[in-house]
Amino acid sequence: MRKKPFPSWPIFGKAEEKALIEVLRSGKWGIGGEKNAEFSQAYAKWLGVRRVVTCTNGTAAIEIALRAVGVKPADEVIVPSYTFVATASSVLSIGAVPVFADIEPETYMMDPDSVEAVITPKTKAIIPVYIGGGPADLDRILKIARDRDLRVVEDAAQAHGAEWNGKRIGGDGDIAIWSFQSSKNLTAGEGGAMSTNNEEIGEDAWSIMNCGRRKDRQWYEHFILGSNFRMTEFQAAILLKQLAKVEGQMKIRDKNAAYLAKRLKEVEGIAPLEAYPQTTRHAHHLFIMRYDQNAFGGVPKEKFVKTVNKEGIPLAPGYTIPLHELPAIRNYSLPYVNLDYSTTKLPVTERACKEEGMWFHQSVLLGTRRDMDDIVDALLKVKKHSNEPA
Ligand SMILES: Cc1ncc(COP(=O)(O)O)c(C=O)c1O
Protein backbone atom coordinates (compact mmCIF):
# COMPACT_ATOMS: atom_id res chain seq x y z
CA MET A 1 0.00 0.00 0.00
CA ARG A 2 1.24 3.49 -0.92
CA LYS A 3 1.69 5.86 2.04
CA LYS A 4 3.13 8.88 0.23
CA PRO A 5 0.57 11.63 -0.43
CA PHE A 6 -0.08 12.90 -3.96
CA PRO A 7 0.56 16.62 -4.65
CA SER A 8 -1.63 18.98 -2.65
CA TRP A 9 -3.69 21.81 -4.14
CA PRO A 10 -3.69 24.82 -4.43
CA ILE A 11 -0.08 25.71 -5.15
CA PHE A 12 0.94 29.17 -3.94
CA GLY A 13 3.84 31.14 -2.57
CA LYS A 14 5.28 34.58 -1.93
CA ALA A 15 3.69 36.05 -5.08
CA GLU A 16 0.15 35.37 -3.82
CA GLU A 17 1.08 36.53 -0.31
CA LYS A 18 2.47 39.82 -1.64
CA ALA A 19 -0.53 40.38 -3.91
CA LEU A 20 -2.98 39.87 -1.05
CA ILE A 21 -1.10 42.23 1.27
CA GLU A 22 -0.99 44.82 -1.50
CA VAL A 23 -4.78 44.74 -1.85
CA LEU A 24 -5.23 44.74 1.93
CA ARG A 25 -3.05 47.81 2.40
CA SER A 26 -4.63 49.64 -0.55
CA GLY A 27 -7.95 49.66 1.28
CA LYS A 28 -9.61 48.93 -2.09
CA TRP A 29 -11.09 45.53 -1.40
CA GLY A 30 -14.07 45.77 -3.74
CA ILE A 31 -15.37 48.48 -6.04
CA GLY A 32 -12.72 51.09 -6.75
CA GLY A 33 -9.85 48.63 -7.01
CA GLU A 34 -8.01 47.80 -10.23
CA LYS A 35 -7.40 44.06 -9.85
CA ASN A 36 -10.73 42.88 -11.30
CA ALA A 37 -10.20 44.93 -14.46
CA GLU A 38 -6.58 43.79 -14.65
CA PHE A 39 -7.47 40.11 -14.30
CA SER A 40 -10.40 40.41 -16.75
CA GLN A 41 -8.03 41.83 -19.36
CA ALA A 42 -5.29 39.31 -18.68
CA TYR A 43 -7.71 36.38 -18.82
CA ALA A 44 -9.37 37.71 -22.01
CA LYS A 45 -5.93 37.97 -23.62
CA TRP A 46 -4.99 34.46 -22.46
CA LEU A 47 -8.23 33.01 -23.83
CA GLY A 48 -8.05 35.09 -27.02
CA VAL A 49 -11.52 36.62 -26.54
CA ARG A 50 -12.79 40.18 -26.61
CA ARG A 51 -14.36 40.35 -23.20
CA VAL A 52 -14.19 38.72 -19.77
CA VAL A 53 -16.58 39.63 -16.94
CA THR A 54 -15.67 38.35 -13.47
CA CYS A 55 -18.23 37.32 -10.84
CA THR A 56 -18.66 35.50 -7.52
CA ASN A 57 -18.60 31.89 -8.77
CA GLY A 58 -19.33 29.59 -11.70
CA THR A 59 -22.91 28.92 -10.61
CA ALA A 60 -23.74 32.63 -10.68
CA ALA A 61 -21.90 32.89 -14.00
CA ILE A 62 -24.34 30.41 -15.59
CA GLU A 63 -27.35 32.33 -14.28
CA ILE A 64 -25.95 35.64 -15.51
CA ALA A 65 -24.93 34.15 -18.87
CA LEU A 66 -28.36 32.63 -19.47
CA ARG A 67 -30.04 35.94 -18.72
CA ALA A 68 -27.51 37.85 -20.85
CA VAL A 69 -28.31 35.71 -23.90
CA GLY A 70 -32.04 36.28 -23.37
CA VAL A 71 -33.29 33.10 -21.68
CA LYS A 72 -36.61 33.86 -19.99
CA PRO A 73 -38.83 31.95 -17.54
CA ALA A 74 -40.43 28.86 -19.16
CA ASP A 75 -37.83 28.74 -21.96
CA GLU A 76 -36.22 25.33 -22.36
CA VAL A 77 -32.46 24.93 -22.04
CA ILE A 78 -30.79 21.67 -23.10
CA VAL A 79 -28.17 20.41 -20.63
CA PRO A 80 -26.30 17.16 -20.01
CA SER A 81 -27.07 15.14 -16.89
CA TYR A 82 -23.50 13.92 -16.25
CA THR A 83 -22.22 17.19 -14.73
CA PHE A 84 -22.18 19.26 -11.56
CA VAL A 85 -25.65 20.21 -10.32
CA ALA A 86 -25.09 23.92 -11.09
CA THR A 87 -25.40 23.32 -14.84
CA ALA A 88 -29.10 22.50 -14.37
CA SER A 89 -29.93 24.26 -11.08
CA SER A 90 -28.91 27.63 -12.55
CA VAL A 91 -31.46 27.11 -15.32
CA LEU A 92 -34.17 26.50 -12.72
CA SER A 93 -32.97 29.43 -10.61
CA ILE A 94 -33.87 31.83 -13.40
CA GLY A 95 -37.25 30.12 -13.91
CA ALA A 96 -36.31 28.31 -17.11
CA VAL A 97 -36.62 24.56 -17.73
CA PRO A 98 -33.63 22.22 -18.02
CA VAL A 99 -34.16 19.51 -20.63
CA PHE A 100 -31.66 16.69 -20.35
CA ALA A 101 -29.73 15.19 -23.26
CA ASP A 102 -27.62 12.05 -23.04
CA ILE A 103 -23.83 11.85 -23.38
CA GLU A 104 -21.66 9.89 -25.80
CA PRO A 105 -20.28 6.62 -24.41
CA GLU A 106 -16.65 7.19 -25.41
CA THR A 107 -16.30 10.85 -24.41
CA TYR A 108 -19.03 11.47 -21.77
CA MET A 109 -19.71 14.75 -23.64
CA MET A 110 -23.20 15.90 -24.59
CA ASP A 111 -24.40 13.75 -27.52
CA PRO A 112 -25.40 16.04 -30.41
CA ASP A 113 -27.94 13.45 -31.68
CA SER A 114 -29.58 13.40 -28.26
CA VAL A 115 -29.63 17.22 -28.25
CA GLU A 116 -31.41 17.27 -31.60
CA ALA A 117 -33.94 14.74 -30.34
CA VAL A 118 -35.10 16.95 -27.45
CA ILE A 119 -35.34 20.28 -29.28
CA THR A 120 -38.86 21.77 -29.18
CA PRO A 121 -40.30 25.15 -30.22
CA LYS A 122 -39.64 26.27 -26.62
CA THR A 123 -35.91 25.53 -26.76
CA LYS A 124 -33.89 28.71 -26.35
CA ALA A 125 -30.36 27.59 -25.49
CA ILE A 126 -27.91 24.71 -25.18
CA ILE A 127 -25.29 24.35 -22.43
CA PRO A 128 -22.52 22.00 -23.57
CA VAL A 129 -20.40 21.08 -20.54
CA TYR A 130 -16.70 20.50 -21.09
CA ILE A 131 -16.63 17.70 -18.61
CA GLY A 132 -13.22 16.88 -17.16
CA GLY A 133 -11.63 19.64 -19.22
CA GLY A 134 -12.00 18.61 -22.86
CA PRO A 135 -14.33 20.50 -25.19
CA ALA A 136 -17.63 18.88 -26.19
CA ASP A 137 -18.28 18.40 -29.92
CA LEU A 138 -18.26 22.13 -30.61
CA ASP A 139 -18.56 21.82 -34.39
CA ARG A 140 -21.78 19.83 -34.26
CA ILE A 141 -23.33 21.66 -31.30
CA LEU A 142 -22.65 25.10 -32.80
CA LYS A 143 -24.15 23.97 -36.11
CA ILE A 144 -27.29 22.63 -34.42
CA ALA A 145 -27.63 25.96 -32.58
CA ARG A 146 -26.95 28.11 -35.66
CA ASP A 147 -29.43 26.17 -37.81
CA ARG A 148 -32.23 26.77 -35.26
CA ASP A 149 -31.23 30.18 -33.91
CA LEU A 150 -30.47 28.84 -30.42
CA ARG A 151 -27.99 30.40 -27.99
CA VAL A 152 -24.94 28.44 -26.77
CA VAL A 153 -23.66 28.94 -23.21
CA GLU A 154 -20.42 26.95 -22.90
CA ASP A 155 -19.94 25.50 -19.42
CA ALA A 156 -16.15 25.64 -19.34
CA ALA A 157 -15.98 25.57 -15.52
CA GLN A 158 -13.53 22.64 -15.73
CA ALA A 159 -11.72 23.48 -18.95
CA HIS A 160 -9.23 26.33 -18.42
CA GLY A 161 -6.78 26.28 -21.31
CA ALA A 162 -8.48 23.59 -23.41
CA GLU A 163 -8.19 24.03 -27.18
CA TRP A 164 -10.38 23.12 -30.13
CA ASN A 165 -8.66 23.03 -33.52
CA GLY A 166 -5.61 24.81 -32.12
CA LYS A 167 -7.53 27.70 -30.53
CA ARG A 168 -8.37 28.20 -26.85
CA ILE A 169 -12.05 27.68 -26.10
CA GLY A 170 -14.15 30.40 -24.48
CA GLY A 171 -15.24 32.47 -27.45
CA ASP A 172 -16.97 30.01 -29.77
CA GLY A 173 -20.49 30.03 -28.37
CA ASP A 174 -22.47 33.14 -27.43
CA ILE A 175 -20.84 33.16 -24.00
CA ALA A 176 -18.72 30.77 -21.89
CA ILE A 177 -18.61 30.43 -18.13
CA TRP A 178 -15.64 29.63 -15.86
CA SER A 179 -15.24 28.59 -12.25
CA PHE A 180 -12.33 29.47 -9.95
CA GLN A 181 -13.61 27.36 -7.05
CA SER A 182 -11.02 25.58 -4.88
CA SER A 183 -10.62 22.42 -6.96
CA LYS A 184 -10.32 24.15 -10.32
CA ASN A 185 -7.11 24.36 -12.40
CA LEU A 186 -7.22 28.15 -11.97
CA THR A 187 -8.46 29.06 -8.50
CA ALA A 188 -8.97 31.79 -5.94
CA GLY A 189 -10.87 29.54 -3.51
CA GLU A 190 -14.10 30.84 -5.03
CA GLY A 191 -14.79 32.94 -8.11
CA GLY A 192 -16.23 32.82 -11.58
CA ALA A 193 -16.16 34.56 -14.94
CA MET A 194 -17.83 34.78 -18.33
CA SER A 195 -16.04 35.19 -21.65
CA THR A 196 -17.50 36.28 -24.98
CA ASN A 197 -16.69 37.80 -28.33
CA ASN A 198 -20.10 39.46 -28.43
CA GLU A 199 -19.80 43.02 -27.01
CA GLU A 200 -23.54 43.39 -26.43
CA ILE A 201 -23.81 40.12 -24.48
CA GLY A 202 -20.65 41.09 -22.56
CA GLU A 203 -22.18 44.45 -21.59
CA ASP A 204 -25.41 42.80 -20.44
CA ALA A 205 -23.47 40.19 -18.44
CA TRP A 206 -21.45 42.97 -16.77
CA SER A 207 -24.64 44.85 -15.96
CA ILE A 208 -26.48 41.83 -14.50
CA MET A 209 -23.37 41.05 -12.42
CA ASN A 210 -23.30 44.64 -11.13
CA CYS A 211 -26.88 45.38 -9.97
CA GLY A 212 -28.15 46.32 -13.44
CA ARG A 213 -25.81 49.29 -13.76
CA ARG A 214 -24.40 50.59 -17.04
CA LYS A 215 -20.82 51.75 -17.36
CA ASP A 216 -20.56 55.55 -17.72
CA ARG A 217 -24.05 56.11 -16.34
CA GLN A 218 -25.14 57.29 -12.90
CA TRP A 219 -24.25 55.01 -9.99
CA TYR A 220 -27.85 54.72 -8.78
CA GLU A 221 -29.40 54.44 -12.24
CA HIS A 222 -30.27 50.74 -12.72
CA PHE A 223 -31.32 49.60 -16.19
CA ILE A 224 -32.01 45.90 -15.93
CA LEU A 225 -32.73 43.69 -13.00
CA GLY A 226 -29.37 42.44 -11.81
CA SER A 227 -27.80 41.47 -8.55
CA ASN A 228 -24.55 41.88 -6.69
CA PHE A 229 -22.38 39.14 -8.17
CA ARG A 230 -19.11 41.10 -7.90
CA MET A 231 -15.79 39.37 -7.30
CA THR A 232 -13.58 40.87 -4.58
CA GLU A 233 -10.21 42.43 -5.30
CA PHE A 234 -8.53 39.74 -3.17
CA GLN A 235 -9.81 37.01 -5.49
CA ALA A 236 -8.74 38.90 -8.63
CA ALA A 237 -5.27 39.54 -7.15
CA ILE A 238 -4.77 35.82 -6.46
CA LEU A 239 -6.08 34.87 -9.91
CA LEU A 240 -3.55 37.18 -11.59
CA LYS A 241 -0.73 35.29 -9.84
CA GLN A 242 -2.27 31.85 -10.43
CA LEU A 243 -2.81 32.60 -14.14
CA ALA A 244 0.96 32.98 -14.52
CA LYS A 245 1.37 29.38 -13.27
CA VAL A 246 -1.29 27.70 -15.42
CA GLU A 247 0.76 26.95 -18.54
CA GLY A 248 3.59 25.31 -16.57
CA GLN A 249 1.12 23.18 -14.62
CA MET A 250 -0.69 22.23 -17.85
CA LYS A 251 2.55 20.92 -19.33
CA ILE A 252 3.08 18.61 -16.33
CA ARG A 253 -0.54 17.34 -16.52
CA ASP A 254 -0.26 16.79 -20.30
CA LYS A 255 2.82 14.64 -19.83
CA ASN A 256 1.46 12.62 -16.91
CA ALA A 257 -1.97 12.13 -18.50
CA ALA A 258 -0.38 10.80 -21.71
CA TYR A 259 1.86 8.47 -19.74
CA LEU A 260 -0.96 7.25 -17.47
CA ALA A 261 -3.22 6.63 -20.49
CA LYS A 262 -0.45 4.62 -22.15
CA ARG A 263 0.24 2.51 -19.08
CA LEU A 264 -3.47 1.92 -18.43
CA LYS A 265 -3.51 -0.19 -21.60
CA GLU A 266 -2.01 -2.85 -19.30
CA VAL A 267 -5.15 -2.82 -17.13
CA GLU A 268 -7.93 -4.54 -19.03
CA GLY A 269 -11.27 -3.14 -17.89
CA ILE A 270 -10.10 0.45 -17.25
CA ALA A 271 -10.19 2.80 -20.24
CA PRO A 272 -9.59 6.57 -20.21
CA LEU A 273 -12.27 8.63 -21.96
CA GLU A 274 -11.57 9.55 -25.54
CA ALA A 275 -11.20 13.13 -26.79
CA TYR A 276 -12.40 14.37 -30.19
CA PRO A 277 -9.74 14.70 -32.92
CA GLN A 278 -10.35 18.48 -32.83
CA THR A 279 -9.29 18.57 -29.15
CA THR A 280 -5.77 19.89 -29.65
CA ARG A 281 -5.37 20.46 -25.90
CA HIS A 282 -7.20 18.98 -22.95
CA ALA A 283 -7.28 20.85 -19.63
CA HIS A 284 -7.18 17.58 -17.61
CA HIS A 285 -9.23 18.94 -14.74
CA LEU A 286 -10.29 15.35 -14.26
CA PHE A 287 -8.74 12.19 -15.65
CA ILE A 288 -11.98 10.29 -16.25
CA MET A 289 -11.96 6.53 -16.86
CA ARG A 290 -14.55 3.89 -17.71
CA TYR A 291 -14.61 0.84 -15.49
CA ASP A 292 -15.84 -2.53 -16.69
CA GLN A 293 -16.76 -4.64 -13.69
CA ASN A 294 -16.76 -7.82 -15.80
CA ALA A 295 -12.98 -7.53 -16.05
CA PHE A 296 -12.79 -7.31 -12.23
CA GLY A 297 -14.73 -10.39 -11.21
CA GLY A 298 -18.04 -8.49 -11.12
CA VAL A 299 -16.95 -6.04 -8.36
CA PRO A 300 -19.29 -3.04 -8.56
CA LYS A 301 -17.94 0.51 -9.08
CA GLU A 302 -18.35 1.73 -5.50
CA LYS A 303 -16.58 -1.24 -3.94
CA PHE A 304 -13.81 -1.10 -6.53
CA VAL A 305 -13.11 2.58 -5.78
CA LYS A 306 -12.94 1.87 -2.03
CA THR A 307 -10.53 -1.03 -2.58
CA VAL A 308 -8.26 1.14 -4.72
CA ASN A 309 -8.39 3.88 -2.04
CA LYS A 310 -7.16 1.32 0.50
CA GLU A 311 -4.03 1.00 -1.66
CA GLY A 312 -3.34 4.71 -1.05
CA ILE A 313 -4.59 5.80 -4.47
CA PRO A 314 -7.05 8.76 -4.50
CA LEU A 315 -9.44 7.38 -7.11
CA ALA A 316 -12.85 9.12 -6.92
CA PRO A 317 -16.24 7.74 -8.01
CA GLY A 318 -17.17 11.10 -9.55
CA TYR A 319 -20.83 11.79 -10.21
CA THR A 320 -22.85 8.84 -8.92
CA ILE A 321 -26.37 10.22 -9.45
CA PRO A 322 -27.46 11.72 -12.77
CA LEU A 323 -28.88 15.24 -12.38
CA HIS A 324 -32.32 14.13 -13.60
CA GLU A 325 -32.48 11.75 -10.61
CA LEU A 326 -31.31 14.22 -7.95
CA PRO A 327 -33.93 15.08 -5.31
CA ALA A 328 -33.08 18.79 -5.73
CA ILE A 329 -34.14 18.61 -9.39
CA ARG A 330 -36.91 16.00 -9.10
CA ASN A 331 -38.66 17.84 -6.24
CA TYR A 332 -38.42 21.32 -7.70
CA SER A 333 -41.51 22.93 -9.10
CA LEU A 334 -42.29 25.95 -11.24
CA PRO A 335 -45.75 27.54 -11.10
CA TYR A 336 -46.19 27.74 -14.87
CA VAL A 337 -44.64 24.49 -16.20
CA ASN A 338 -45.25 20.88 -15.26
CA LEU A 339 -41.72 19.69 -14.46
CA ASP A 340 -41.60 15.93 -14.51
CA TYR A 341 -38.32 14.08 -14.82
CA SER A 342 -39.72 10.76 -13.54
CA THR A 343 -39.77 9.28 -17.04
CA THR A 344 -36.46 10.77 -18.24
CA LYS A 345 -34.18 7.95 -19.36
CA LEU A 346 -30.59 8.59 -20.35
CA PRO A 347 -28.92 5.16 -20.56
CA VAL A 348 -25.33 6.29 -21.18
CA THR A 349 -25.44 8.90 -18.39
CA GLU A 350 -27.01 6.45 -15.96
CA ARG A 351 -24.37 3.83 -16.75
CA ALA A 352 -21.58 6.39 -16.38
CA CYS A 353 -22.83 7.44 -12.94
CA LYS A 354 -23.73 4.08 -11.52
CA GLU A 355 -21.37 1.58 -13.14
CA GLU A 356 -18.53 3.03 -15.17
CA GLY A 357 -17.28 6.54 -14.54
CA MET A 358 -14.52 7.33 -12.07
CA TRP A 359 -11.70 9.84 -11.99
CA PHE A 360 -8.46 11.22 -10.69
CA HIS A 361 -8.44 14.89 -9.81
CA GLN A 362 -6.10 17.28 -11.66
CA SER A 363 -3.66 17.62 -8.76
CA VAL A 364 -2.87 13.88 -9.00
CA LEU A 365 -1.54 14.64 -12.50
CA LEU A 366 0.88 17.18 -11.05
CA GLY A 367 2.89 14.33 -9.55
CA THR A 368 5.82 12.40 -10.97
CA ARG A 369 6.03 9.56 -13.47
CA ARG A 370 6.66 7.33 -10.47
CA ASP A 371 3.27 8.46 -9.05
CA MET A 372 1.58 7.37 -12.29
CA ASP A 373 3.37 4.00 -12.07
CA ASP A 374 2.10 3.59 -8.50
CA ILE A 375 -1.46 4.12 -9.72
CA VAL A 376 -1.16 1.47 -12.42
CA ASP A 377 0.62 -0.97 -10.10
CA ALA A 378 -2.18 -0.58 -7.51
CA LEU A 379 -4.86 -1.15 -10.15
CA LEU A 380 -3.08 -4.27 -11.40
CA LYS A 381 -2.84 -5.55 -7.82
CA VAL A 382 -6.56 -4.95 -7.17
CA LYS A 383 -7.39 -6.62 -10.47
CA LYS A 384 -5.31 -9.68 -9.61
CA HIS A 385 -7.07 -10.07 -6.25
CA SER A 386 -10.57 -9.40 -7.58
CA ASN A 387 -10.19 -12.18 -10.14
CA GLU A 388 -8.92 -14.71 -7.60
CA PRO A 389 -11.45 -17.29 -6.41
CA ALA A 390 -12.91 -16.30 -3.00
C1 LIG B 1 -19.30 21.67 -14.79
C2 LIG B 1 -19.45 22.72 -13.72
N1 LIG B 1 -20.33 23.72 -13.89
C3 LIG B 1 -20.50 24.68 -12.97
C4 LIG B 1 -19.78 24.67 -11.79
C5 LIG B 1 -20.07 25.71 -10.76
O1 LIG B 1 -18.97 26.48 -10.38
P1 LIG B 1 -18.84 27.05 -8.89
O2 LIG B 1 -18.52 25.93 -7.98
O3 LIG B 1 -17.72 28.05 -9.02
O4 LIG B 1 -20.13 27.72 -8.56
C6 LIG B 1 -18.82 23.68 -11.58
C7 LIG B 1 -17.93 23.67 -10.42
O5 LIG B 1 -18.00 23.25 -9.37
C8 LIG B 1 -18.68 22.65 -12.56
O6 LIG B 1 -17.82 21.64 -12.37
The ligand as a Gaussian input file, in Angstrom:
#p B3LYP/6-31G(d) Opt

LIG

0 1
 C      -19.302000      21.673000     -14.789000
 C      -19.453000      22.719000     -13.719000
 N      -20.327000      23.722000     -13.894000
 C      -20.498000      24.675000     -12.971000
 C      -19.780000      24.671000     -11.789000
 C      -20.068000      25.711000     -10.756000
 O      -18.972000      26.479000     -10.378000
 P      -18.839000      27.051000      -8.889000
 O      -18.521000      25.929000      -7.982000
 O      -17.718000      28.046000      -9.017000
 O      -20.126000      27.723000      -8.557000
 C      -18.817000      23.679000     -11.584000
 C      -17.927000      23.667000     -10.418000
 O      -18.001000      23.251000      -9.369000
 C      -18.680000      22.648000     -12.558000
 O      -17.818000      21.640000     -12.366000

